[in-house]
């Protein structure tokens, strides 16, 4: 059941990111993917610091790590994409085909 919670947290963070006002460099599909994988990764990393990792995934620490991982993954990719497009402005307006 904990992985379902981590998945829902990742999806909720992605929805929150898409509903924020302003320009977004990360699209909806990427936001959902980054949110879910960041949530799972954050929970796994947070649980790794506690002995008996599989039993610690049901702890509050893993839930907090899940939330931090989802937010961190989306924010990191936003910053990386923004930096790239600032140095390559022609890529932002180029057609994808």
C-alpha positions in Angstrom: 0.0 0.0 0.0 2.9 2.3 0.6 3.9 2.3 -3.1 0.4 3.4 -4.0 0.8 6.3 -1.5 4.1 7.2 -3.1 2.6 7.1 -6.6 -0.3 9.3 -5.5 2.0 11.8 -3.9 4.1 12.0 -7.1 0.9 12.5 -9.1 -0.3 15.2 -6.7 3.0 17.0 -6.9 2.9 16.9 -10.7 -0.7 18.3 -10.8 0.3 21.0 -8.4 3.3 21.9 -10.6 1.1 22.1 -13.7 -1.5 24.3 -11.9 1.1 26.8 -10.8 1.0 30.1 -12.7 3.8 31.0 -15.0 5.8 29.4 -17.8 6.6 25.7 -17.5 9.5 24.1 -19.4 8.5 20.6 -18.3 5.3 19.3 -20.0 2.5 17.3 -18.4 3.8 13.8 -19.4 7.3 14.7 -18.1 5.9 16.2 -14.9 3.9 13.0 -14.1 6.9 10.8 -14.9 9.3 12.9 -12.9 6.8 13.2 -10.0 6.2 9.4 -9.7 9.9 8.4 -10.2 11.1 11.1 -7.8 8.6 10.0 -5.2 9.6 6.4 -5.4 13.3 7.3 -5.4 12.9 9.7 -2.5 11.1 7.1 -0.4 13.8 4.5 -1.2 16.6 6.9 -0.3 14.9 8.0 2.9 14.2 4.4 3.9 17.8 3.4 3.2 19.1 5.3 6.2 17.0 3.1 8.5 18.0 -0.5 9.3 15.5 -3.0 7.7 14.7 -0.8 4.7 11.6 -2.7 3.5 9.9 -2.4 6.9 10.9 1.3 7.1 9.1 2.2 3.9 5.9 2.4 5.9 7.4 5.1 8.1 6.8 8.8 8.0 10.4 9.3 7.0 9.8 7.5 3.8 6.6 9.5 3.1 8.5 12.8 3.7 11.3 11.5 1.4 8.7 10.7 -1.2 7.4 14.2 -1.2 10.8 15.7 -1.2 11.9 13.5 -4.1 9.0 14.3 -6.2 9.3 18.1 -5.7 13.1 17.9 -6.2 12.9 15.9 -9.4 10.5 18.3 -11.1 12.3 21.4 -9.8 15.7 20.1 -10.9 14.4 19.3 -14.4 12.8 22.8 -14.6 16.1 24.5 -13.8 18.1 22.3 -16.1 15.7 22.9 -19.0 15.5 26.6 -18.4 19.3 26.9 -18.3 19.7 25.0 -21.5 17.1 27.0 -23.3 18.7 30.3 -22.1 22.0 29.3 -23.8 20.3 27.9 -26.9 17.3 30.2 -27.6 16.8 28.9 -31.1 15.8 25.5 -29.6 12.8 27.0 -27.8 11.2 28.1 -31.1 12.3 25.3 -33.4 9.6 22.9 -34.7 9.9 19.3 -33.2 10.1 17.7 -36.6 
